[in-house]
């Protein structure tokens, strides 16, 4: 076992590591390809940047390719994303045209790698139309949906369904998201990497130094939300919650985020956030570069309460990251957060700024409870949401798609 795998073993236990190696062995010589729409920014890129090296460390032949698109394409896919998460509206003909054209161009560019792959994971709707452009494909293709499609806009879902129904399988993060599709659907939750720069343990000094460098005083408790500036993350609701809580406890609010290359709307949302926070010296809005993993790590480790007040959420990696650092999270009662935050056990789920304010106040005035819930949060992540477990589930799925050929040993 390599040194890196040993380090994972120290976190998850060597028995779990052995089972991961045993499953990986069954995929020896097979070529696996992941395709998504951005190398950085957002949860999918975050997961792939850990999962691909870990898979390679296990001896697997894995590649990660990113589709290239222009502004009309990413405007279209943002509309797709918003409508699949329930926003009104639909795709115009020209948007649908830009979508298909970009997928066509990428199919040409990625022809060799996709034609020779044994397994292809297509992440989210952006590259989903690639499948239809490989009628003679040899491999199995899996559509991995990361977004909250519990109540999609029907016309947009019909468009996406046409792109994804030909896949061999699809994966969703929780049962609420499953759809009427003519192939097997698997439920696999996303995960975090305990060894990454974002999640490795930091010393108290490193944490305090980061706060100091960012000019965030530690004289008052800090409430933190880390998120892309996206409407569904509800940053304005976070500011409202903070204002309501501040009537009772003196606190600071930190909103940390950045853009993703496939998200054209972040500028607009950020302007609205800046306007809502204007004139309040206790609110810090941090625009971080895409590689600010250590800074985010320190912010999460040093926060007193972490929020993720999303109104739609496929699965909030930020929630899991904070829980791993023993923070009880005050999260929106939606989507994947329902799977992560067990109300009152490792955090609180809320439905309004008023609800969030009450929970923030409770956590800040009940230190023992806060610490207890933080310990529960970390253990819950250890048991359920680490990258090794997610990879094991992916690999088991691939093995099962092959019908376990060659594994039949009649004498046993
Ligand atoms: N993230 C980051 N910088 C930012 C904002 C977010 O590195 O400015 C990271 C965050 O730590 C998490 C991921 O991006 O790992 C966001 O994943 P999540 O599932 O919470 O939300 P998504 O953006 O995928 O909707």
Boltz pocket constraint, residues with backbone or C-beta under 6 A from the ligand:
constraints:
  - pocket:
      binder: B
      contacts: [[A, 41], [A, 42], [A, 43], [A, 44], [A, 46], [A, 198], [A, 226], [A, 227], [A, 228], [A, 256], [A, 257], [A, 258], [A, 259], [A, 288], [A, 289], [A, 290], [A, 292], [A, 293], [A, 296], [A, 315], [A, 316], [A, 317], [A, 318], [A, 319], [A, 321]]
      max_distance: 6.0
